[in-house]
Amino acid sequence: MIKNLFLYVFFSFQILWGQINNSELLKTNQSFQEGEWFQLRLHYGPFNASYATLSLERDTINEHPVYHAKGFGETTGLASWFFKVEDYYESYFDEETGLPYKFIRNINEGGYTKNIEIDFNHQEKTAVVNNKKIGEVSELEIKNGVQDLISSFYYLRNFYPKDEIKVNESFEINMFFDFENYVFRLKYLGKEIINTKFGKIKCMKFRPIVQSGRVFEEKESVTLWVSDDKNRIPVRIKADILVGSIKADLENFKNLKHPLKIIVK
């Protein structure tokens, strides 16, 4: 019923912004910092189905200074009785370029498991994919400046072309996931004020164009609200699926680089 729930949440994060010039460097990190952490609470109908978190710390990989992002999602309460989910995602990406060096996806969704590690070589434009579940390693071609599922969320937060976006304008972004290169499209819908547990937050509203017939009802059934400030963190995600609807709301956060803007009347 909620299979691949966290995949779609994190997928939604990474397509929130338009195509960026990949030659640009993260010379000034405007949107996030080491120690940032936030949590989303996911509702399925009247039930609190699960929680998803993202955290960020500094690390090194192959002697390169990197940011190490960790994503975790799990079902809780009654939802875990019907469909237990425990998903781990990790990304190591360069502090200056934002390009990923390593991506890890280790998931268990109702008994469906996958354990994949991807090592990126951007100079050679290749990705070595280690399918640890079956002990198979393959080398595949990647697009120039490609991002993984998690690194793109942080990279694009710094380069979101806010002044260039027009309502109903669509954008594309490249991503490598599991064994394939993908191109996704996103439509900007304007601005909206969202009521949250923290107060009213001014948001930018987006709609990714997703494949219909598998999980989602329509090609445009996912809606995303992102804080309209320098943090650009997800405030709400809503998806209409074949058996109901899922809503994810910002539940907790700490160590944001900028104070979250709350509208006070």
DRENLUMDREN-48400 format. One record per residue (C-alpha): y, z, x; residue number from 1; chain. Coordinates in steps of 0.2 Angstrom, whole numbers, plus 5000, padded with zeros to 4 digits. Example, Ala and Ser with C-alpha at 12.3 -4.5 7.8 and 13.67 -1.06 7.14 Angstrom:
<drenvos>
{{4978, 5039, 5062}, 1, A},
{{4995, 5036, 5068}, 2, A},
</drenvos>
This chain:
<drenvos>
{{5000, 5000, 5000}, 1, A},
{{5012, 5004, 5014}, 2, A},
{{5002, 4996, 5028}, 3, A},
{{5014, 4990, 5042}, 4, A},
{{5028, 5001, 5035}, 5, A},
{{5035, 5006, 5052}, 6, A},
{{5033, 4988, 5059}, 7, A},
{{5045, 4982, 5046}, 8, A},
{{5057, 4996, 5048}, 9, A},
{{5058, 4993, 5067}, 10, A},
{{5058, 4974, 5064}, 11, A},
{{5073, 4977, 5053}, 12, A},
{{5082, 4986, 5066}, 13, A},
{{5081, 4972, 5079}, 14, A},
{{5088, 4959, 5068}, 15, A},
{{5103, 4967, 5062}, 16, A},
{{5115, 4957, 5073}, 17, A},
{{5118, 4938, 5077}, 18, A},
{{5113, 4927, 5092}, 19, A},
{{5121, 4934, 5108}, 20, A},
{{5125, 4925, 5124}, 21, A},
{{5111, 4932, 5135}, 22, A},
{{5121, 4929, 5151}, 23, A},
{{5132, 4944, 5147}, 24, A},
{{5129, 4960, 5155}, 25, A},
{{5130, 4978, 5149}, 26, A},
{{5145, 4981, 5160}, 27, A},
{{5151, 4994, 5147}, 28, A},
{{5139, 5003, 5136}, 29, A},
{{5150, 5006, 5120}, 30, A},
{{5137, 5011, 5107}, 31, A},
{{5123, 5023, 5114}, 32, A},
{{5119, 5035, 5128}, 33, A},
{{5105, 5045, 5136}, 34, A},
{{5099, 5058, 5124}, 35, A},
{{5102, 5049, 5108}, 36, A},
{{5090, 5053, 5094}, 37, A},
{{5089, 5049, 5076}, 38, A},
{{5077, 5050, 5062}, 39, A},
{{5074, 5041, 5046}, 40, A},
{{5066, 5048, 5030}, 41, A},
{{5056, 5035, 5021}, 42, A},
{{5053, 5036, 5002}, 43, A},
{{5040, 5027, 4992}, 44, A},
{{5045, 5029, 4974}, 45, A},
{{5047, 5047, 4970}, 46, A},
{{5037, 5052, 4986}, 47, A},
{{5043, 5056, 5004}, 48, A},
{{5031, 5044, 5012}, 49, A},
{{5035, 5046, 5030}, 50, A},
{{5047, 5048, 5045}, 51, A},
{{5052, 5037, 5059}, 52, A},
{{5062, 5042, 5074}, 53, A},
{{5070, 5033, 5089}, 54, A},
{{5075, 5042, 5105}, 55, A},
{{5083, 5036, 5122}, 56, A},
{{5082, 5043, 5139}, 57, A},
{{5084, 5036, 5157}, 58, A},
{{5069, 5032, 5168}, 59, A},
{{5064, 5020, 5182}, 60, A},
{{5051, 5006, 5182}, 61, A},
{{5046, 4996, 5197}, 62, A},
{{5061, 5005, 5206}, 63, A},
{{5073, 4998, 5193}, 64, A},
{{5084, 5010, 5183}, 65, A},
{{5080, 5008, 5165}, 66, A},
{{5083, 5015, 5148}, 67, A},
{{5066, 5021, 5140}, 68, A},
{{5067, 5020, 5121}, 69, A},
{{5053, 5028, 5111}, 70, A},
{{5049, 5025, 5093}, 71, A},
{{5037, 5035, 5082}, 72, A},
{{5032, 5034, 5064}, 73, A},
{{5020, 5044, 5053}, 74, A},
{{5016, 5047, 5035}, 75, A},
{{5017, 5064, 5028}, 76, A},
{{5012, 5074, 5013}, 77, A},
{{5003, 5065, 4999}, 78, A},
{{5006, 5048, 5007}, 79, A},
{{4995, 5053, 5022}, 80, A},
{{4981, 5056, 5010}, 81, A},
{{4981, 5039, 5003}, 82, A},
{{4986, 5029, 5019}, 83, A},
{{4988, 5038, 5036}, 84, A},
{{5000, 5030, 5048}, 85, A},
{{5003, 5035, 5066}, 86, A},
{{5013, 5022, 5076}, 87, A},
{{5020, 5023, 5093}, 88, A},
{{5032, 5010, 5101}, 89, A},
{{5040, 5011, 5118}, 90, A},
{{5052, 4999, 5128}, 91, A},
{{5059, 5000, 5145}, 92, A},
{{5074, 4989, 5147}, 93, A},
{{5087, 4986, 5161}, 94, A},
{{5103, 4997, 5161}, 95, A},
{{5114, 4982, 5166}, 96, A},
{{5106, 4967, 5157}, 97, A},
{{5098, 4975, 5143}, 98, A},
{{5082, 4964, 5146}, 99, A},
{{5065, 4972, 5143}, 100, A},
{{5053, 4975, 5157}, 101, A},
{{5039, 4983, 5147}, 102, A},
{{5035, 4985, 5129}, 103, A},
{{5021, 4996, 5121}, 104, A},
{{5014, 4996, 5104}, 105, A},
{{5000, 5009, 5100}, 106, A},
{{4997, 5010, 5081}, 107, A},
{{4985, 5017, 5069}, 108, A},
{{4988, 5012, 5051}, 109, A},
{{4974, 5017, 5039}, 110, A},
{{4961, 5014, 5052}, 111, A},
{{4969, 4997, 5058}, 112, A},
{{4973, 5000, 5076}, 113, A},
{{4981, 4990, 5089}, 114, A},
{{4986, 4995, 5107}, 115, A},
{{4996, 4982, 5117}, 116, A},
{{5006, 4983, 5133}, 117, A},
{{5018, 4968, 5137}, 118, A},
{{5026, 4966, 5155}, 119, A},
{{5040, 4954, 5155}, 120, A},
{{5045, 4943, 5170}, 121, A},
{{5062, 4935, 5165}, 122, A},
{{5063, 4925, 5181}, 123, A},
{{5047, 4916, 5178}, 124, A},
{{5049, 4916, 5159}, 125, A},
{{5032, 4924, 5156}, 126, A},
{{5025, 4939, 5148}, 127, A},
{{5008, 4947, 5153}, 128, A},
{{5000, 4954, 5137}, 129, A},
{{4987, 4967, 5139}, 130, A},
{{4977, 4969, 5123}, 131, A},
{{4970, 4986, 5128}, 132, A},
{{4959, 4988, 5112}, 133, A},
{{4948, 4973, 5117}, 134, A},
{{4951, 4973, 5136}, 135, A},
{{4959, 4956, 5136}, 136, A},
{{4974, 4950, 5147}, 137, A},
{{4984, 4934, 5144}, 138, A},
{{5000, 4927, 5151}, 139, A},
{{5012, 4918, 5139}, 140, A},
{{5028, 4909, 5140}, 141, A},
{{5044, 4917, 5134}, 142, A},
{{5061, 4911, 5129}, 143, A},
{{5076, 4914, 5140}, 144, A},
{{5084, 4931, 5138}, 145, A},
{{5071, 4936, 5125}, 146, A},
{{5070, 4954, 5118}, 147, A},
{{5056, 4965, 5112}, 148, A},
{{5055, 4974, 5096}, 149, A},
{{5064, 4990, 5102}, 150, A},
{{5075, 4984, 5116}, 151, A},
{{5084, 4971, 5105}, 152, A},
{{5091, 4986, 5094}, 153, A},
{{5100, 4994, 5108}, 154, A},
{{5105, 4978, 5117}, 155, A},
{{5113, 4970, 5101}, 156, A},
{{5122, 4986, 5097}, 157, A},
{{5134, 4983, 5111}, 158, A},
{{5137, 4964, 5108}, 159, A},
{{5138, 4963, 5089}, 160, A},
{{5152, 4950, 5086}, 161, A},
{{5160, 4960, 5072}, 162, A},
{{5176, 4950, 5072}, 163, A},
{{5167, 4933, 5070}, 164, A},
{{5155, 4937, 5055}, 165, A},
{{5159, 4930, 5038}, 166, A},
{{5152, 4936, 5022}, 167, A},
{{5136, 4926, 5018}, 168, A},
{{5135, 4919, 5035}, 169, A},
{{5118, 4918, 5043}, 170, A},
{{5113, 4921, 5061}, 171, A},
{{5097, 4919, 5072}, 172, A},
{{5089, 4929, 5086}, 173, A},
{{5074, 4927, 5097}, 174, A},
{{5061, 4940, 5100}, 175, A},
{{5044, 4941, 5108}, 176, A},
{{5031, 4951, 5098}, 177, A},
{{5012, 4954, 5102}, 178, A},
{{5008, 4936, 5107}, 179, A},
{{5022, 4925, 5100}, 180, A},
{{5040, 4920, 5101}, 181, A},
{{5049, 4922, 5085}, 182, A},
{{5065, 4916, 5078}, 183, A},
{{5072, 4927, 5063}, 184, A},
{{5087, 4924, 5052}, 185, A},
{{5099, 4937, 5045}, 186, A},
{{5113, 4936, 5032}, 187, A},
{{5129, 4947, 5032}, 188, A},
{{5134, 4953, 5015}, 189, A},
{{5150, 4962, 5018}, 190, A},
{{5154, 4981, 5018}, 191, A},
{{5149, 4995, 5007}, 192, A},
{{5151, 5014, 5006}, 193, A},
{{5134, 5023, 5006}, 194, A},
{{5132, 5041, 4999}, 195, A},
{{5121, 5051, 5012}, 196, A},
{{5117, 5069, 5014}, 197, A},
{{5131, 5069, 5027}, 198, A},
{{5144, 5062, 5016}, 199, A},
{{5150, 5045, 5012}, 200, A},
{{5148, 5032, 5026}, 201, A},
{{5156, 5015, 5028}, 202, A},
{{5143, 5002, 5032}, 203, A},
{{5140, 4984, 5035}, 204, A},
{{5127, 4976, 5024}, 205, A},
{{5114, 4964, 5030}, 206, A},
{{5099, 4954, 5023}, 207, A},
{{5086, 4947, 5034}, 208, A},
{{5076, 4932, 5029}, 209, A},
{{5058, 4937, 5028}, 210, A},
{{5042, 4929, 5024}, 211, A},
{{5037, 4931, 5006}, 212, A},
{{5020, 4933, 4999}, 213, A},
{{5012, 4945, 5011}, 214, A},
{{5021, 4961, 5009}, 215, A},
{{5039, 4957, 5002}, 216, A},
{{5042, 4951, 4985}, 217, A},
{{5055, 4938, 4989}, 218, A},
{{5062, 4930, 5005}, 219, A},
{{5077, 4940, 5003}, 220, A},
{{5070, 4957, 4998}, 221, A},
{{5075, 4968, 5012}, 222, A},
{{5093, 4975, 5013}, 223, A},
{{5100, 4985, 5028}, 224, A},
{{5116, 4996, 5029}, 225, A},
{{5122, 5000, 5047}, 226, A},
{{5137, 5012, 5051}, 227, A},
{{5153, 5002, 5052}, 228, A},
{{5158, 5011, 5068}, 229, A},
{{5155, 5010, 5087}, 230, A},
{{5138, 5019, 5085}, 231, A},
{{5130, 5005, 5073}, 232, A},
{{5115, 5015, 5068}, 233, A},
{{5105, 5012, 5053}, 234, A},
{{5110, 5022, 5038}, 235, A},
{{5099, 5014, 5024}, 236, A},
{{5085, 5002, 5023}, 237, A},
{{5078, 4996, 5006}, 238, A},
{{5064, 4984, 5003}, 239, A},
{{5056, 4978, 4987}, 240, A},
{{5037, 4975, 4990}, 241, A},
{{5023, 4969, 4980}, 242, A},
{{5019, 4986, 4973}, 243, A},
{{5036, 4994, 4972}, 244, A},
{{5050, 4998, 4983}, 245, A},
{{5053, 5007, 4999}, 246, A},
{{5069, 5016, 5004}, 247, A},
{{5073, 5023, 5021}, 248, A},
{{5088, 5035, 5024}, 249, A},
{{5096, 5042, 5039}, 250, A},
{{5089, 5060, 5039}, 251, A},
{{5095, 5068, 5056}, 252, A},
{{5104, 5063, 5072}, 253, A},
{{5110, 5070, 5088}, 254, A},
{{5119, 5065, 5104}, 255, A},
{{5127, 5050, 5097}, 256, A},
{{5140, 5043, 5109}, 257, A},
{{5153, 5043, 5096}, 258, A},
{{5156, 5054, 5081}, 259, A},
{{5148, 5047, 5065}, 260, A},
{{5163, 5042, 5054}, 261, A},
{{5161, 5052, 5037}, 262, A},
{{5174, 5047, 5024}, 263, A},
{{5183, 5063, 5018}, 264, A},
{{5194, 5063, 5002}, 265, A},
</drenvos>
